[in-house]
Amino acid sequence: MLLPSNYSSVLKNSNFIKLWLAQFISIFVVSLLNFVLIVRIFESTHSNTAIAVFWMIYNLPTVILGLFAGVLIDYWSKRKVLFLTNVLQAAAALLYLSLGTKIWPIYGVVFLYSLIDEFFRPAQEASLPSFVKKENLPFANSVMLFSLQGAGIAGYTLSGPLMRLVSQQSIFFLGSILLLFGAVAAALLPIDQPANHQKPLQNGFIGLLNDLKVGYRLILRERKIWGSILLMMLVGAVTAMVVALGPAIAENIFAIDLRDIGVLMVPPAALGAILASFSIDRLIKGLGRVRLTRFGFFLMGFYFLALPFLRQSLTTKLAFILTSSFLTGVVLVLISVFPKTAIQESTPFDNRGRVFGTLRTLISAASGVPMILGAALADLVGLRLVLGGTGAAVLVLVFLLLRSDDVL
């Protein structure tokens, strides 16, 4: 099959492939190791609180460092940041080997690993526009989004079988080796110059705060940036709630075994994401970015509104699961690619680090409340009412955020 020239130029772009490989390895390894650690903690403690503490500690660096990490990245070579974070995470993965059967020291290493990751993610997202032409950013972002989701799913899916085949120590060692391959991919990227040639903290902590203010002023001044950030926060909030309610949805709505989710839902979702990614330019020419994003969010909203009624009216459960999973893959591309592309296009080179650091922090903050509140409300008022309310909220928020055709 012949690909359009702009698709081919992205997929044949060696620097894009290196950046993609570094991202894929990073997400795959963190998913792989986190699953192993969660199993170890739960088997030793049989405590849901211990698992909740694990996720709180893993997300804590985003809350306390995310904003400042983005500012600091603008002072450093992004290539060096990507290389060093992979090397340091490879070393952190080896620290798990020294813990033996101890549980509580795991939290300290998890915090360290996540702290390092706070520099990798904004550096990777800020680097992409340097390697891909502006007109090819939507397709490049859709490939990155698909690989990010795919790497996470692959890590969590393969971790279980690996734990049956080899020891946990072997998995930690494997993760460390893979991260070194990611470091090699980052090292092969072109040498780049820092966006800001001053030394970090040259003007002290007040100077760092002033840099943050510059980033905030840029975000608030550019409608495409703050509007896109709000849309990405909405995506993060809904995704977090679905993760929290996933087991209940599988059991009470789809009436399937939780262990069958990966087999039934992941392949069609991946197919939907792939087809949407490779159709992205044709769709843009036909409908435009805003209409496509609006359609994706409206499809999501109506899907949540319909879920509470499916158990009673569903006659072909399997067909619905496969179809809805396929559409989920399509929707994820439509609602995520264009806001991120708009941020990359509208942010000057010397501010990309702080803007993407801010984005990551706000998404993390927006995800925490729905995850906890959604689970609590589902226990209090019922899962179906929460899902219906989520659908209505998505439709209202998207109507307010995407009323104009020039927001993306």
C-alpha positions as CSV (number, residue, x, y, z in Angstrom):
1,M,0.0,0.0,0.0
2,L,1.4,3.4,-1.0
3,L,1.3,6.0,1.7
4,P,0.7,9.7,1.2
5,S,4.0,11.5,0.8
6,N,3.7,13.4,4.1
7,Y,3.0,10.1,6.0
8,S,6.1,8.6,4.4
9,S,8.2,11.6,5.2
10,V,7.3,11.1,8.9
11,L,7.8,7.4,9.0
12,K,11.1,7.6,7.1
13,N,12.3,10.4,9.3
14,S,15.2,8.8,11.3
15,N,15.1,11.4,14.0
16,F,11.3,10.9,14.5
17,I,11.9,7.1,14.7
18,K,14.6,7.6,17.4
19,L,12.3,9.9,19.4
20,W,9.4,7.5,19.0
21,L,11.6,4.5,20.1
22,A,12.8,6.4,23.2
23,Q,9.2,7.1,24.1
24,F,8.0,3.6,23.5
25,I,10.7,2.0,25.6
26,S,10.1,4.4,28.4
27,I,6.4,3.8,28.6
28,F,6.7,0.1,28.1
29,V,9.3,-0.3,30.9
30,V,7.4,1.8,33.4
31,S,4.2,-0.1,32.8
32,L,6.0,-3.4,33.0
33,L,7.8,-2.6,36.3
34,N,4.8,-0.9,37.9
35,F,2.6,-4.0,37.4
36,V,5.3,-6.2,38.9
37,L,5.6,-3.9,41.9
38,I,1.8,-3.7,42.4
39,V,1.6,-7.5,42.4
40,R,4.5,-7.7,44.9
41,I,2.9,-5.1,47.2
42,F,-0.5,-6.6,47.1
43,E,0.6,-10.2,47.6
44,S,2.7,-9.1,50.7
45,T,0.1,-6.7,52.3
46,H,-3.3,-7.7,50.8
47,S,-4.0,-4.0,51.3
48,N,-5.9,-1.7,48.9
49,T,-4.5,1.2,50.9
50,A,-0.9,0.1,50.1
51,I,-1.8,0.1,46.4
52,A,-3.4,3.6,46.7
53,V,-0.2,4.9,48.4
54,F,1.9,3.4,45.5
55,W,-0.1,5.5,43.0
56,M,-0.1,8.6,45.1
57,I,3.7,8.4,45.5
58,Y,4.1,7.7,41.8
59,N,2.1,10.8,40.9
60,L,3.6,13.1,43.6
61,P,6.6,14.3,41.6
62,T,4.2,15.7,38.9
63,V,2.5,17.8,41.5
64,I,5.6,19.2,43.2
65,L,8.0,19.3,40.3
66,G,6.1,19.3,37.0
67,L,6.0,23.1,36.6
68,F,9.6,23.7,37.5
69,A,10.9,20.7,35.4
70,G,9.4,22.3,32.3
71,V,11.2,25.6,33.0
72,L,14.5,23.8,33.6
73,I,14.2,21.9,30.3
74,D,14.2,25.1,28.4
75,Y,17.7,25.8,29.8
76,W,19.1,22.4,28.8
77,S,19.7,20.4,25.6
78,K,16.6,18.3,25.2
79,R,18.7,15.5,23.6
80,K,20.9,15.4,26.8
81,V,17.8,15.4,29.0
82,L,16.3,12.4,27.1
83,F,19.6,10.5,27.2
84,L,20.3,11.2,30.9
85,T,16.8,10.4,32.1
86,N,16.9,7.0,30.4
87,V,20.3,6.2,31.9
88,L,19.2,7.3,35.4
89,Q,16.0,5.3,35.1
90,A,18.0,2.3,34.1
91,A,20.0,2.7,37.3
92,A,16.8,3.2,39.3
93,A,15.3,0.0,37.9
94,L,18.4,-1.9,39.2
95,L,17.8,-0.5,42.7
96,Y,14.7,-2.7,42.9
97,L,17.1,-5.7,42.9
98,S,18.6,-4.6,46.2
99,L,15.3,-4.5,48.1
100,G,14.8,-8.2,48.4
101,T,11.4,-9.0,49.9
102,K,11.1,-5.6,51.6
103,I,8.0,-3.7,50.7
104,W,8.1,-0.2,52.1
105,P,11.5,0.8,50.5
106,I,9.8,0.2,47.2
107,Y,8.0,3.5,47.6
108,G,11.2,5.4,47.8
109,V,12.5,4.0,44.5
110,V,9.1,4.5,42.9
111,F,9.3,8.2,43.9
112,L,12.9,8.5,42.5
113,Y,11.9,6.8,39.2
114,S,8.9,9.0,38.7
115,L,10.9,12.1,39.6
116,I,13.3,11.3,36.8
117,D,10.4,10.8,34.4
118,E,9.2,14.3,35.1
119,F,12.1,15.6,32.9
120,F,11.7,12.9,30.2
121,R,8.1,13.5,29.2
122,P,8.2,17.3,28.6
123,A,11.5,17.1,26.8
124,Q,10.1,14.4,24.5
125,E,6.9,16.4,23.7
126,A,8.9,19.7,23.2
127,S,11.4,18.0,20.9
128,L,8.8,16.6,18.4
129,P,8.2,19.9,16.5
130,S,12.0,20.2,15.9
131,F,12.1,17.0,13.9
132,V,8.7,17.1,12.0
133,K,7.4,19.7,9.6
134,K,4.4,21.8,10.9
135,E,2.0,20.3,8.3
136,N,3.0,16.8,9.4
137,L,2.5,17.3,13.2
138,P,-1.1,15.9,13.4
139,F,0.0,12.6,11.9
140,A,3.2,12.5,13.9
141,N,1.2,13.2,17.1
142,S,-1.3,10.5,16.3
143,V,1.6,8.0,15.9
144,M,3.1,9.1,19.2
145,L,-0.3,8.8,20.9
146,F,-1.0,5.4,19.5
147,S,2.5,4.1,20.5
148,L,2.1,5.6,24.0
149,Q,-1.2,3.8,24.6
150,G,0.2,0.7,22.9
151,A,3.4,0.6,24.9
152,G,1.5,1.0,28.2
153,I,-0.9,-1.8,27.3
154,A,1.9,-4.0,26.1
155,G,3.8,-3.5,29.4
156,Y,0.8,-4.4,31.6
157,T,-0.2,-7.3,29.3
158,L,3.2,-8.9,29.1
159,S,4.1,-8.5,32.7
160,G,1.8,-11.2,33.9
161,P,3.1,-13.9,31.6
162,L,6.7,-12.8,32.2
163,M,6.2,-13.2,36.0
164,R,5.2,-16.8,35.4
165,L,8.3,-17.5,33.2
166,V,11.1,-15.6,35.0
167,S,11.8,-14.1,38.4
168,Q,10.9,-10.5,39.3
169,Q,14.6,-9.8,39.5
170,S,15.0,-10.8,35.9
171,I,12.2,-8.4,34.9
172,F,13.9,-5.5,36.7
173,F,17.2,-6.3,34.9
174,L,15.4,-6.6,31.6
175,G,13.7,-3.2,32.2
176,S,17.1,-1.6,32.9
177,I,18.7,-3.0,29.7
178,L,15.7,-1.8,27.6
179,L,16.1,1.7,29.1
180,L,19.8,1.7,28.0
181,F,18.6,1.0,24.5
182,G,16.3,4.0,24.9
183,A,19.3,6.1,26.0
184,V,21.2,5.0,22.8
185,A,18.2,6.1,20.7
186,A,18.2,9.5,22.4
187,A,22.0,9.9,22.0
188,L,21.7,9.4,18.3
189,L,19.4,12.4,17.9
190,P,21.0,15.6,16.5
191,I,22.8,17.9,18.9
192,D,20.5,20.7,19.9
193,Q,21.0,24.0,21.6
194,P,19.1,25.0,24.8
195,A,16.2,27.3,24.2
196,N,17.5,29.6,27.0
197,H,21.3,30.1,27.0
198,Q,21.4,31.4,30.6
199,K,22.4,29.0,33.4
200,P,19.5,27.5,35.4
201,L,18.8,29.4,38.6
202,Q,21.3,32.1,37.5
203,N,18.9,34.7,39.0
204,G,18.0,32.5,41.9
205,F,14.6,31.0,42.8
206,I,12.9,34.3,42.1
207,G,14.2,34.1,38.5
208,L,12.8,30.6,38.2
209,L,9.4,31.9,39.4
210,N,9.6,34.7,36.8
211,D,10.3,32.1,34.1
212,L,7.1,30.3,35.2
213,K,5.2,33.6,35.0
214,V,6.5,34.1,31.4
215,G,5.1,30.7,30.5
216,Y,1.8,31.4,32.2
217,R,1.4,34.7,30.4
218,L,2.0,33.0,27.1
219,I,-0.6,30.3,27.9
220,L,-3.2,32.9,29.0
221,R,-2.4,35.2,26.0
222,E,-2.8,32.5,23.3
223,R,-6.3,31.1,23.1
224,K,-5.2,28.1,21.2
225,I,-2.8,27.1,24.0
226,W,-5.1,27.5,27.0
227,G,-8.1,26.1,25.1
228,S,-6.1,23.1,24.1
229,I,-4.8,22.6,27.6
230,L,-8.3,22.6,29.0
231,L,-9.3,20.0,26.4
232,M,-6.3,17.8,27.3
233,M,-7.3,18.2,31.0
234,L,-10.8,16.9,30.1
235,V,-9.3,13.9,28.3
236,G,-7.1,13.2,31.3
237,A,-10.0,13.5,33.7
238,V,-12.3,11.2,31.8
239,T,-9.5,8.6,31.2
240,A,-8.6,8.6,34.9
241,M,-12.2,8.0,35.9
242,V,-12.6,5.1,33.3
243,V,-9.4,3.5,34.7
244,A,-10.9,3.7,38.2
245,L,-14.3,2.4,37.2
246,G,-12.9,-0.1,34.6
247,P,-13.4,-3.3,36.6
248,A,-17.0,-2.2,37.6
249,I,-17.8,-1.4,33.9
250,A,-16.5,-4.8,32.8
251,E,-18.6,-6.6,35.4
252,N,-21.8,-4.6,35.6
253,I,-22.1,-3.1,32.0
254,F,-20.4,-5.6,29.7
255,A,-20.8,-8.6,32.0
256,I,-17.4,-10.0,31.1
257,D,-14.5,-11.3,33.1
258,L,-12.0,-8.6,33.9
259,R,-9.2,-10.8,32.6
260,D,-10.8,-10.9,29.1
261,I,-10.7,-7.1,28.7
262,G,-7.3,-7.1,27.0
263,V,-8.3,-9.8,24.5
264,L,-11.7,-8.4,23.6
265,M,-11.1,-4.7,23.7
266,V,-7.4,-3.9,23.0
267,P,-7.1,-5.3,19.4
268,P,-10.2,-3.4,18.0
269,A,-9.2,-0.2,19.8
270,A,-5.7,-0.5,18.3
271,L,-7.2,-1.0,14.9
272,G,-9.5,2.1,15.3
273,A,-6.5,4.2,16.4
274,I,-4.4,3.0,13.5
275,L,-7.1,3.7,10.9
276,A,-7.8,7.1,12.4
277,S,-4.1,8.0,12.4
278,F,-3.6,7.1,8.8
279,S,-6.7,9.0,7.7
280,I,-6.0,12.1,9.7
281,D,-4.9,14.4,6.9
282,R,-7.8,13.3,4.6
283,L,-10.2,14.0,7.5
284,I,-8.7,17.4,8.2
285,K,-9.1,18.4,4.6
286,G,-12.7,17.3,4.6
287,L,-13.9,18.5,8.0
288,G,-11.2,20.6,9.7
289,R,-9.6,20.1,13.1
290,V,-12.3,21.7,15.3
291,R,-15.1,19.7,13.7
292,L,-13.2,16.5,14.1
293,T,-12.3,17.2,17.7
294,R,-15.9,18.2,18.4
295,F,-17.2,15.0,16.8
296,G,-14.8,12.9,18.9
297,F,-15.8,14.5,22.2
298,F,-19.6,14.3,21.3
299,L,-19.2,10.7,20.4
300,M,-17.5,10.1,23.8
301,G,-20.3,12.0,25.6
302,F,-23.1,10.1,23.9
303,Y,-21.3,6.8,24.5
304,F,-21.3,7.5,28.2
305,L,-24.9,8.5,28.1
306,A,-25.8,5.3,26.4
307,L,-23.8,2.9,28.6
308,P,-26.3,2.8,31.5
309,F,-29.0,1.4,29.2
310,L,-27.0,-1.2,27.3
311,R,-27.4,-4.1,29.7
312,Q,-31.1,-4.2,29.3
313,S,-31.3,-3.6,25.5
314,L,-28.1,-5.3,24.3
315,T,-28.8,-8.4,22.1
316,T,-25.4,-9.0,20.6
317,K,-23.0,-8.2,23.5
318,L,-19.8,-9.3,21.7
319,A,-20.6,-7.2,18.6
320,F,-21.2,-4.2,20.7
321,I,-17.9,-4.6,22.7
322,L,-15.9,-5.0,19.5
323,T,-17.6,-2.0,17.8
324,S,-17.4,0.3,20.9
325,S,-13.7,-0.6,21.4
326,F,-13.0,0.2,17.7
327,L,-14.7,3.6,18.1
328,T,-12.8,4.2,21.3
329,G,-9.5,4.0,19.4
330,V,-10.8,6.4,16.8
331,V,-12.1,8.8,19.5
332,L,-8.8,8.8,21.4
333,V,-7.0,10.0,18.3
334,L,-9.6,12.7,17.4
335,I,-9.8,14.2,20.9
336,S,-6.0,14.1,21.7
337,V,-4.1,14.8,18.5
338,F,-5.4,18.2,17.5
339,P,-5.1,19.9,21.0
340,K,-1.5,18.7,21.4
341,T,-0.7,19.8,17.8
342,A,-2.2,23.3,18.5
343,I,0.0,23.7,21.6
344,Q,3.1,22.7,19.7
345,E,2.4,25.0,16.8
346,S,1.5,28.0,19.0
347,T,4.3,27.7,21.5
348,P,7.7,29.4,20.7
349,F,10.8,27.2,20.8
350,D,12.1,28.9,23.9
351,N,8.9,28.2,25.9
352,R,8.0,24.7,24.9
353,G,9.5,23.0,28.0
354,R,7.6,25.1,30.5
355,V,4.3,24.9,28.6
356,F,4.5,21.1,28.4
357,G,5.6,20.9,32.0
358,T,2.5,23.0,32.9
359,L,0.3,20.8,30.7
360,R,1.6,17.6,32.4
361,T,1.0,19.1,35.9
362,L,-2.5,20.3,35.1
363,I,-3.5,17.0,33.5
364,S,-2.2,15.1,36.6
365,A,-4.2,17.5,38.9
366,A,-7.3,17.2,36.8
367,S,-7.1,13.4,36.8
368,G,-6.8,12.9,40.6
369,V,-10.2,14.3,41.6
370,P,-12.4,12.4,39.0
371,M,-10.6,9.1,39.8
372,I,-11.4,9.4,43.5
373,L,-14.7,11.2,43.2
374,G,-16.0,8.9,40.4
375,A,-15.3,5.8,42.4
376,A,-16.8,7.2,45.5
377,L,-20.0,8.3,43.7
378,A,-20.3,5.0,42.0
379,D,-20.4,3.3,45.4
380,L,-22.9,5.9,46.7
381,V,-25.4,6.5,43.9
382,G,-24.6,3.7,41.4
383,L,-22.3,3.2,38.5
384,R,-24.9,3.9,35.8
385,L,-25.8,7.3,37.2
386,V,-22.1,8.3,37.3
387,L,-21.5,7.2,33.7
388,G,-24.6,9.1,32.5
389,G,-23.5,12.2,34.5
390,T,-20.1,12.0,33.0
391,G,-21.5,11.9,29.5
392,A,-23.7,14.9,30.1
393,A,-20.7,16.8,31.6
394,V,-18.5,16.1,28.6
395,L,-21.1,17.3,26.2
396,V,-21.6,20.6,28.1
397,L,-17.9,21.3,28.5
398,V,-17.1,20.6,24.9
399,F,-19.9,22.8,23.7
400,L,-18.4,25.6,25.8
401,L,-14.8,25.0,24.8
402,L,-15.3,24.4,21.1
403,R,-18.0,26.9,20.1
404,S,-15.7,28.7,17.8
405,D,-14.0,27.2,14.7
406,D,-10.7,28.9,15.3
407,V,-9.8,27.5,18.8
408,L,-7.5,24.8,17.3
